[in-house]
Amino acid sequence: MTGEASPMRIAHITDIHLRSHIPGHSALPVRRSRTAPELLAAALDDARRRGADLIVITGDVVDVPGYLFDPERDAARDRLVWQRVREDYRLVRRMLDDCGIGWIAIPGNHDSYRVHAEELGSGPFVRDVGGLRFVSFWDRESTGNVPRRTLTERERFDSSLLDPGPRPQVHLQHFVITPRLDEGYPHTYAEGEELQQRTSDSGRVVLSLSGHYHPGAEPTTIGSTTFSVTPALVEHPHPYRIFDIALDAGSIAAVRHTQVDLAGDAPARKAVFLDRDGCINTLATYRQGPEAMHLLPAAAPALRLLRDRGYALIVVTNQSCVGLGYAEPGTLDEVHDRMSELLADEGVTVDAIYSSPVAGKHAISERYNVGDAPKPSPAMIRRAAAELNLDLSTSYLIGDRPSDIAAAQAAGVRPILVRTGDGRATEHAWGDAPACPVVDDLVAAAVEVVGG
């Protein structure tokens, strides 16, 4: 005689990349790190309304700036940033504790494993919830960013497959076991095939949950195990997955899943695209670090006016200093975080920052010559429109160089030249035939936009 089926509902959320106290944005603007607190709150609320029994988060909880992990950095200088990192983990902890559902959260490669452990807890790594046993793995990337399962994590894996207990297991890890997803970046474990084979053959693991690969992959059942690579919450359409596991007398009767996309069908937004150097900040920042970042006086009031009128604010900046060898990519990220911090101090934020490191034939290495084509190409503008649902026909670009104006015209947005930065030289070169409206500074440009 079999027992009555007892379903267990798991809400799987992954790759949140949250920034609230940490200044700036994710290095990839498609990741909506600054809206991640609202996205996580919406996912938790939706999971509660759907009757989830457990929240599972598989890594990249907080978007910790990569430059903080440089061992040569000045620890004293970074103390404030690390405190902000800690505050973001505490924010996540409060949200999880307040949601009214039990939870498990493990770190990913964009997390600080140390701060994650201190603020969200480091265990237990094996936890019984309902009729299931949840086993967590805190694996790490190895040489070449390839994920590995080694040392104590492999020992835990070995022992879990030999566990004589009756509870079916759910395995949690950030990285991908299967399928192999290594194009462009190594998302799958070096030993992925071995992990998959042993997991499936064990007869003990009913569900294996991963993140890391932001597009996700459809759940697939191999042997006794369903493997899921759930898409990233931080990217449109901001999904998470619900898994229903029906237990019948201690054995698995069924595993079903539903993907929930939190994004609605919102209309495309109007935007103002902004060049950085010479428009928002002084020209000295190019080829220098965050200490040289100084806002122009008109920047913050202009951006506040545009945001108040409903415009998305998108920075599009040529940064060939990376391709030419004057700055590391991490330095550029830190400069942008400093700019965002200064703007936040003035009560304004930008929605995204797109930059091109490409230096063409002058690049010191092809590895630093990859990315969107720089202005005058419209590539950054068009990518932002596609990723952020922007309406180019109602949008503007404000810049100080001919390349800015040409990019705007090629993308089909209305350009405005400011006389700050290189703007006066550009205006002089045009003579009596200006290519677009010309104004003194960013405030005057904002007035032109809202009045137009």
C-alpha positions in Angstrom: 0.0 0.0 0.0 1.5 3.4 -1.0 1.2 6.6 1.0 -0.6 9.6 -0.2 1.4 12.0 -2.4 2.9 14.9 -0.5 4.1 17.7 -2.8 7.1 19.9 -2.1 7.3 23.3 -3.9 10.7 24.8 -4.4 11.2 28.4 -5.8 14.6 28.5 -7.5 16.1 32.0 -7.9 19.6 32.6 -9.2 22.1 35.2 -10.4 20.6 38.3 -8.7 23.7 40.4 -9.0 22.3 42.9 -6.5 23.7 46.4 -5.9 22.0 48.8 -3.6 24.6 50.2 -1.2 27.5 49.3 -3.6 27.8 52.2 -6.1 27.5 51.8 -9.8 26.4 49.0 -12.1 27.3 45.5 -13.2 30.1 45.5 -15.7 27.6 44.1 -18.2 24.7 46.7 -18.5 22.1 44.0 -19.5 22.4 42.9 -15.9 20.0 45.3 -14.1 21.9 45.2 -10.8 20.4 48.5 -9.4 16.8 47.2 -9.9 17.8 43.8 -8.4 16.4 44.6 -4.9 13.0 45.2 -6.5 13.3 42.1 -8.6 14.2 39.9 -5.6 11.3 41.4 -3.6 8.9 40.7 -6.5 10.2 37.1 -6.9 9.9 36.4 -3.1 6.4 37.9 -3.0 5.3 35.8 -6.1 6.8 32.6 -4.7 4.9 33.2 -1.4 1.6 33.7 -3.2 2.3 30.5 -5.2 2.7 28.6 -2.0 6.5 27.8 -2.1 7.8 25.7 0.7 11.4 26.7 0.3 13.4 29.4 -1.5 16.7 28.3 -3.1 19.2 30.8 -4.4 22.2 29.4 -6.3 24.8 32.1 -6.4 25.8 35.5 -7.6 23.6 37.0 -4.9 25.5 40.3 -4.7 27.4 41.9 -7.6 30.7 42.4 -5.8 33.0 44.7 -8.0 35.7 42.5 -9.5 38.5 45.0 -8.8 38.0 44.5 -5.0 39.6 41.0 -5.4 42.9 42.3 -6.6 45.4 41.2 -3.9 47.6 44.3 -4.5 44.9 46.8 -3.6 45.1 49.1 -0.6 42.9 47.4 2.0 42.4 50.7 3.9 41.2 52.5 0.9 38.7 49.8 0.1 37.2 49.5 3.6 34.2 51.7 2.8 33.4 49.7 -0.3 33.6 46.4 1.5 31.3 47.8 4.2 28.8 48.6 1.4 29.2 45.1 0.1 28.4 43.8 3.5 25.3 46.1 3.7 24.0 44.6 0.5 24.3 41.0 1.9 22.5 42.2 5.0 19.8 43.7 2.8 19.3 40.3 1.1 19.3 38.6 4.5 16.5 40.8 5.8 14.5 40.3 2.6 14.8 36.5 2.9 14.1 36.4 6.7 11.0 38.6 6.2 9.5 36.7 3.3 8.0 34.0 5.6 9.5 31.1 3.7 12.5 28.9 4.6 15.5 29.6 2.4 19.0 28.3 1.4 21.5 30.6 -0.4 24.9 29.6 -1.8 27.5 31.9 -3.3 28.7 32.2 -6.9 31.8 33.5 -8.7 30.6 37.2 -8.4 30.1 36.8 -4.6 32.5 37.3 -1.8 32.5 33.8 -0.2 33.7 35.2 3.0 31.1 38.0 3.4 28.4 35.6 2.1 29.3 33.2 4.9 29.4 35.8 7.6 26.1 37.5 6.6 24.0 34.7 5.0 25.5 31.7 6.8 27.9 29.0 5.7 25.7 26.0 6.5 24.5 23.5 7.2 25.6 22.1 3.9 23.2 19.2 4.2 19.7 20.1 5.3 16.4 18.1 5.5 13.3 20.0 4.5 10.0 18.2 4.2 10.7 14.8 2.7 13.8 15.9 0.9 17.5 16.3 1.7 19.2 19.4 0.2 22.9 19.2 -0.3 24.8 22.5 -1.1 28.1 22.8 -2.9 30.3 25.9 -2.6 32.4 25.2 -5.6 34.8 27.8 -7.1 36.4 28.7 -10.5 39.9 27.4 -11.1 42.5 28.3 -13.7 41.0 30.0 -16.8 37.7 30.6 -14.9 36.8 26.9 -15.3 34.5 25.6 -12.5 35.8 22.7 -10.4 34.5 20.5 -7.7 37.4 19.7 -5.4 38.5 19.2 -1.8 35.7 19.2 0.8 33.1 19.9 -1.9 34.0 16.7 -3.7 34.1 14.8 -0.5 30.6 16.0 0.3 29.5 14.9 -3.2 31.0 11.5 -2.7 29.4 11.0 0.7 26.0 12.2 -0.5 25.8 9.6 -3.2 26.6 6.9 -0.6 24.1 8.2 1.9 22.0 5.3 3.0 19.1 7.5 4.2 15.7 7.3 2.6 15.2 10.9 1.7 15.6 11.8 -2.1 18.2 14.5 -2.6 18.3 17.9 -4.2 21.7 19.2 -5.1 22.5 22.9 -5.2 25.4 24.5 -7.0 26.1 27.7 -8.8 27.9 26.2 -11.8 26.6 24.1 -14.6 26.8 20.3 -14.5 25.0 19.6 -17.8 24.7 20.5 -20.6 28.2 21.7 -21.6 27.9 25.5 -22.1 31.4 26.8 -22.7 31.1 29.0 -25.7 32.5 32.4 -24.8 33.0 31.5 -21.2 33.5 28.2 -19.3 30.1 27.8 -17.5 30.3 24.0 -17.1 32.5 22.1 -14.6 35.7 20.7 -16.0 34.4 17.4 -14.7 30.8 18.0 -15.7 30.3 14.7 -17.5 31.6 12.7 -14.6 29.4 14.7 -12.1 26.3 14.2 -14.3 26.9 10.4 -14.8 27.5 9.7 -11.1 24.6 11.9 -10.0 22.2 10.2 -12.5 23.4 6.7 -11.7 23.2 7.1 -8.0 19.4 6.8 -7.9 19.5 9.2 -4.9 19.3 12.7 -6.5 16.0 13.7 -7.9 16.8 17.3 -8.8 20.1 19.2 -9.5 19.8 23.0 -9.6 22.4 25.4 -11.2 22.6 29.0 -12.4 25.7 30.9 -13.8 24.7 30.6 -17.4 22.3 33.6 -17.7 20.2 32.5 -20.6 19.5 29.2 -18.8 18.7 25.8 -20.2 15.6 23.8 -20.2 15.4 21.1 -17.5 16.4 17.7 -18.7 15.9 14.3 -17.0 18.8 11.9 -17.2 18.3 8.6 -15.3 16.7 9.5 -12.0 17.8 13.1 -11.9 16.3 16.3 -13.4 19.0 18.9 -14.1 18.0 22.5 -14.4 20.0 25.6 -15.4 17.7 28.4 -14.3 18.0 31.8 -16.1 19.3 34.8 -14.3 16.8 36.9 -12.4 18.8 40.1 -13.1 18.2 39.9 -16.9 15.0 40.4 -18.9 12.5 38.9 -18.6 13.6 38.5 -15.0 12.7 34.8 -14.5 12.8 32.2 -11.8 11.5 28.6 -11.7 9.1 26.7 -9.5 9.7 23.0 -9.0 7.0 20.7 -7.7 8.2 17.4 -6.3 5.5 14.9 -5.4 6.6 12.2 -2.9 4.7 8.9 -2.6 5.7 6.8 0.4 9.2 8.3 0.4 9.8 7.8 -3.4 9.5 10.3 -6.2 6.1 10.3 -7.9 6.7 13.3 -10.2 8.9 16.4 -10.8 7.3 19.3 -12.6 8.5 22.8 -13.3 7.1 26.2 -14.2 9.1 29.2 -15.3 7.8 32.6 -14.0 8.8 35.7 -15.9 8.4 38.8 -13.8 8.7 41.3 -16.6 5.4 42.5 -18.1 4.9 43.9 -21.6 5.9 47.4 -20.8 6.1 50.0 -23.6 9.5 51.0 -24.9 11.0 54.0 -23.0 12.3 57.2 -24.3 16.0 57.8 -23.4 18.8 60.3 -23.4 22.2 58.8 -24.4 25.1 60.7 -22.8 28.8 60.8 -23.7 30.9 60.7 -20.6 34.2 62.6 -20.8 33.6 66.3 -21.4 29.8 66.0 -20.9 29.3 64.5 -17.5 32.8 64.8 -16.1 36.1 66.6 -16.9 38.3 65.2 -19.6 41.1 64.3 -17.1 39.4 61.0 -16.2 40.4 59.4 -19.5 43.6 57.3 -19.0 43.5 57.9 -15.3 41.8 56.2 -12.3 38.8 57.0 -10.1 40.7 59.7 -8.2 40.6 61.8 -11.4 36.8 61.6 -11.7 35.2 65.0 -11.2 31.7 65.9 -12.3 31.1 69.0 -14.4 28.8 71.5 -12.5 25.9 71.0 -14.9 25.9 67.2 -14.8 23.8 66.4 -11.7 21.0 69.0 -12.2 20.7 68.2 -15.9 20.3 64.5 -15.2 17.8 65.1 -12.4 15.7 67.2 -14.8 15.8 64.5 -17.5 15.0 61.7 -15.1 12.1 63.7 -13.6 10.7 64.0 -17.1 10.7 60.2 -17.6 13.9 59.7 -19.7 16.1 56.7 -19.2 19.7 57.9 -18.8 22.2 55.8 -20.7 26.0 56.6 -20.8 27.7 55.5 -24.1 31.4 56.1 -24.0 34.5 55.3 -26.1 37.2 54.0 -23.8 40.0 53.0 -26.1 42.3 53.6 -23.1 41.7 49.9 -22.3 42.6 48.7 -25.8 45.6 51.0 -25.9 47.0 49.7 -22.6 46.6 52.8 -20.5 43.9 51.2 -18.2 42.8 47.8 -17.1 39.2 46.8 -17.6 38.8 46.8 -13.8 40.1 50.3 -13.6 37.4 51.4 -16.0 34.8 49.7 -13.9 36.1 51.5 -10.8 36.0 54.9 -12.6 32.3 54.2 -13.5 31.5 53.2 -10.0 33.1 56.5 -8.8 31.1 58.5 -11.3 27.9 56.7 -10.1 28.8 57.4 -6.5 29.3 61.1 -7.1 26.0 61.3 -9.0 24.2 59.4 -6.2 25.6 62.0 -3.7 23.7 64.6 -5.8 20.5 62.5 -5.8 20.6 61.1 -9.3 21.4 57.7 -11.0 22.0 56.6 -14.6 20.2 53.5 -15.8 23.2 51.9 -17.6 26.7 52.5 -18.8 27.9 51.1 -22.2 31.6 51.5 -23.0 33.8 50.4 -25.9 37.4 49.4 -25.2 38.1 48.9 -28.9 41.3 50.6 -30.2 41.4 49.0 -33.7 44.8 48.4 -35.2 46.4 50.3 -32.4 45.3 47.8 -29.7 48.1 46.3 -27.6 46.4 42.9 -27.8 43.3 41.4 -29.4 42.0 40.4 -26.0 41.5 44.1 -25.2 40.0 44.8 -28.6 36.7 43.0 -28.2 33.4 44.7 -27.7 31.0 47.0 -29.4 32.5 49.2 -32.1 33.2 52.7 -30.7 31.3 55.8 -31.8 30.8 57.0 -34.6 29.3 53.4 -34.9 25.8 53.3 -33.5 26.5 49.8 -32.0 26.4 50.8 -28.3 23.2 52.7 -28.8 21.5 49.9 -30.7 22.5 47.3 -28.2 21.2 49.4 -25.3 17.9 49.9 -27.1 17.6 46.1 -27.6 18.6 45.2 -24.1 16.7 47.9 -22.2 13.6 48.2 -24.4 14.2 51.8 -25.5 12.4 53.8 -28.2 15.1 55.4 -30.4 12.5 57.5 -32.3 11.8 59.5 -29.1 15.4 59.6 -27.8 18.3 62.0 -27.8 22.1 61.9 -27.6 24.2 64.6 -26.0 27.9 64.7 -26.8 30.9 67.0 -27.5 32.6 65.3 -30.5 31.8 64.7 -34.1 31.8 60.9 -33.4 29.0 61.4 -30.9 26.8 63.3 -33.3 27.5 60.8 -36.1 26.6 57.8 -33.9 23.3 59.5 -33.0 22.4 60.2 -36.6 23.3 56.6 -37.6 21.1 55.2 -34.8 18.1 57.5 -35.5 18.2 59.6 -32.3 18.3 63.4 -32.2 21.8 64.8 -31.4 22.7 67.8 -29.3 26.3 69.2 -29.0 27.5 70.8 -25.8 30.3 73.3 -25.7 32.0 71.6 -22.8 34.9 69.2 -23.3 35.8 69.2 -27.0 32.5 70.8 -27.9 33.8 74.3 -28.8 36.5 72.8 -31.1 33.8 70.7 -32.8 31.5 73.8 -33.2 34.4 75.8 -34.6 35.2 73.0 -37.1 31.6 73.0 -38.3 31.8 76.7 -39.1 28.5 78.1 -40.4 27.0 74.6 -41.0 26.3 73.0 -37.6 25.2 69.4 -37.8 22.8 69.7 -34.9 21.7 72.1 -32.2 24.6 73.5 -30.1 24.2 74.6 -26.4 26.5 75.6 -23.6 26.4 72.7 -21.2 24.4 69.7 -20.1 21.7 71.7 -18.3 21.0 73.7 -21.5 20.9 70.4 -23.4 18.4 69.0 -20.9 16.2 72.1 -21.3 16.4 71.6 -25.1 15.3 68.0 -24.7 12.4 68.6 -22.4 11.3 71.6 -24.4 11.5 69.8 -27.7 
